[in-house]
Amino acid sequence: MVGESRRWMILVATTWIQAFTGTNLDFSSYSSHLKSVMGISQLQLNYLSVASDLGKAFGWCCGVSLLYLPLCLLLFMAAFMGLLGYGLQWLVIQRLISLPYVLVFLICLLAGCSISWFNTICYVLCIQHFPSNRPLALSLTTGFNGVSAALYTLITNAINPHNDSLYLSLNALVPLFISSLALVPILRQPPPQNLSSDTVRSDSLIFLLLNGIAVFTGLYLLLLDSLSYNTYNVSVARILLGGAILLLVLPLSLPGIIYSHGWACQTSHSSSNMGEVEFLELQKELIGSRATNMSFNSTSTDDYPTSTADYSNDIAYSAHEKQGCCEVVTGKDQLMRLGEEHPAWMLVRRWDFWLYYIAYLCGGTIGLAYSNNLGQISESLGYSSETNTIVTLYSACSFFGRLLSAAPDFLKK
């Protein structure tokens, strides 16, 4: 029971990390201010957003580092990269320091790299502790990465809704704070273990309930986040922020309730069957000798095999059948088992890898280009005062889209 609860605490910790480390999604909230302070053109601003997204291309460095360094160290390395990247941008936007454009480009690259490191760490934790339900775990935690902009908008409205540079300071400090909170369950994570079929089924039920809470959280942020900005009431925004934090903490209690209920039902069932078991044992003792005599007299030699050849044939046939099954599943150069490690040269030779690559290149990059320019789009349409609301709307829709990726896996269950 303790190992199971720690396993779910790991999932909630990765959810918190993802929810507060999608810091590139709120770029549009402060991009106009950064553009005016640095005195750069729209094209140069676009290059800065590209640098932030390009930093994700270095996520493989975290994967390689995990082979040699502890996960907790890499978690704080990612947090300090974000602290340095966004912290220097905040100093620039506050006119406390002046940096050349090339250096600002590099710190944007560093900030984007921190996001990919956080993502890699969360992926590893989910795959290690939920091997049978890894698609559900990954879709849930990755989905919360899309809600980061809405959460940061709510925090900004609770502090000072008129200060756009506050986004940069939050981007620098909040991931470090969340990493410190997540350190406790990560340090106490249980060793990987084989799960029974009953445990896998109960995990699927818990994931279904967690996705329900996630949908409610997304609707909460979508409908009430704009209210906190339009009212310009800091007290209202703080109440709404408290509700959002409560929804993020709520999943901690759900697995404990499910397992406690199952343990109580199992205990009650065992106690109710105890009397029946004792009665059956007594009945066996009373009729045991009579049943033995009857079975001995009614047994003929035809019921037994004349030789061990029949057993050998059956065993050989079963072994051959199982071997054929394994050959189909684990054939040479076949990527048929989810989670199996494969070398890079095998991946680049497969058409499904390139299909995914092209689809992500043509689909994901369009969404990034749109989200990075939401500030300029809203200004050109005359909605400059509604930029934060538009960013929140985009963030919530991205969140729901990521959650929907788990629908096929739930249907299979």
Residue pairs with C-beta under 8 A, 6 or more apart in sequence:
1 259
1 263
2 190
3 190
3 193
4 199
4 255
4 259
5 255
5 256
5 259
6 185
6 188
6 189
6 190
7 129
7 130
7 189
7 190
8 206
8 251
8 252
8 255
9 185
9 188
9 252
10 125
10 129
10 185
10 186
10 189
11 125
11 126
11 129
11 130
11 137
11 140
11 141
11 210
11 251
12 185
12 251
12 252
13 125
13 181
13 182
13 185
13 186
14 121
14 122
14 125
14 126
14 141
14 182
15 140
15 141
15 144
15 248
15 251
16 178
16 181
16 182
16 248
17 75
17 118
17 121
17 122
17 175
17 178
17 179
17 182
18 118
18 119
18 122
18 141
18 142
18 143
18 144
18 145
18 148
19 144
19 145
19 147
19 148
19 151
19 248
20 148
20 151
20 152
20 174
20 175
20 178
21 78
21 82
21 114
21 115
21 118
21 119
21 145
21 148
21 175
21 178
22 115
22 145
22 146
22 147
22 148
22 149
23 82
23 86
23 111
23 115
23 148
23 152
23 171
23 175
24 52
24 53
24 111
24 112
24 115
24 372
25 146
25 148
25 149
25 371
25 391
25 394
25 395
25 398
26 148
26 149
26 152
26 153
26 167
26 171
26 391
26 395
27 49
27 52
27 371
27 372
27 375
28 371
28 372
28 373
28 374
28 375
28 376
28 378
28 387
28 390
28 391
29 149
29 152
29 153
29 156
29 164
29 167
29 375
29 387
29 388
29 391
30 93
30 164
30 165
30 167
30 168
30 375
31 45
31 48
31 49
31 372
31 375
31 376
32 164
32 375
32 376
32 379
32 384
32 387
33 93
33 164
33 165
34 45
34 48
34 89
34 92
34 93
35 42
35 45
37 92
37 93
37 95
38 92
38 101
38 104
40 48
40 101
42 376
44 101
45 376
46 372
46 373
47 105
48 104
48 105
48 108
49 108
49 368
49 372
49 373
51 105
51 106
51 108
51 109
51 112
52 108
52 109
52 111
52 112
52 372
53 112
53 368
53 372
54 109
54 112
55 108
55 109
55 110
55 111
55 112
55 113
55 114
55 115
55 116
56 112
56 113
56 115
56 116
56 119
57 116
58 113
58 116
59 113
59 116
59 117
59 119
59 120
61 113
61 117
62 74
62 78
62 116
62 117
62 120
62 121
63 120
65 74
66 74
66 120
66 121
66 124
71 121
71 124
71 125
71 186
72 183
72 186
72 187
74 117
74 121
75 118
75 121
75 179
75 182
75 183
75 186
76 176
76 179
77 117
78 114
78 117
78 118
78 121
78 175
78 179
79 114
79 175
79 176
79 179
80 176
81 110
81 111
81 113
81 114
81 117
82 111
82 114
82 115
82 171
82 172
82 175
82 176
83 172
83 173
83 175
83 176
84 107
84 110
85 107
85 108
85 109
85 110
85 111
85 112
85 113
85 114
85 172
86 111
86 168
86 169
86 171
86 172
87 168
87 169
87 172
88 97
88 99
88 104
88 107
89 104
89 107
89 108
89 111
89 168
90 165
90 168
90 169
90 172
91 97
92 98
92 99
92 104
93 165
93 168
94 165
99 107
111 171
114 175
118 175
119 142
119 145
122 141
122 142
123 138
125 186
125 189
126 134
126 137
126 138
126 141
127 134
127 137
127 138
127 339
128 192
129 137
129 189
129 190
129 192
130 136
130 137
130 203
131 192
131 195
131 339
132 195
132 200
132 203
133 200
133 203
133 204
133 207
133 409
134 338
134 339
135 406
135 409
136 204
136 207
136 211
136 406
136 409
136 410
137 207
139 402
139 403
139 405
139 406
139 409
140 207
140 210
140 211
140 214
140 403
140 406
142 402
143 214
143 399
143 400
143 402
143 403
143 405
144 214
144 399
145 402
146 395
146 396
146 398
146 399
146 401
146 402
147 217
147 218
147 221
147 395
147 396
147 398
147 399
148 395
149 391
149 392
149 394
149 395
150 221
150 222
150 225
150 391
150 392
150 395
150 396
150 399
151 221
151 244
152 167
152 170
152 171
152 174
153 225
153 229
153 388
153 391
153 392
153 395
154 221
154 225
154 228
154 237
154 240
154 241
154 244
155 170
155 174
155 241
156 163
156 166
156 167
156 170
156 388
157 225
157 228
157 229
157 234
157 237
157 241
157 388
158 228
158 234
158 237
158 238
158 240
158 241
159 166
159 234
160 166
160 234
161 228
161 229
161 232
161 234
161 237
161 388
195 203
202 258
202 259
202 262
204 410
204 413
205 258
206 254
206 255
206 258
207 406
207 410
208 410
209 254
209 258
210 251
210 254
211 403
211 406
211 410
213 247
213 250
213 251
213 254
214 399
214 403
215 400
215 403
216 247
217 244
217 247
217 248
218 396
218 399
218 400
218 403
220 243
220 244
220 247
221 244
221 392
221 395
221 396
221 399
222 392
222 393
222 396
224 240
224 243
225 240
225 389
225 392
225 396
226 389
226 392
226 393
227 236
227 240
228 236
228 237
228 240
228 241
229 237
229 388
229 389
229 392
230 389
231 237
305 311
329 336
329 337
330 336
330 337
333 346
335 342
335 346
335 347
335 350
347 353
348 354
367 398
370 377
370 394
371 391
371 394
371 398
374 387
374 390
374 391
374 394
375 387
375 391
377 390
378 384
378 386
378 387
378 390
379 387
383 390
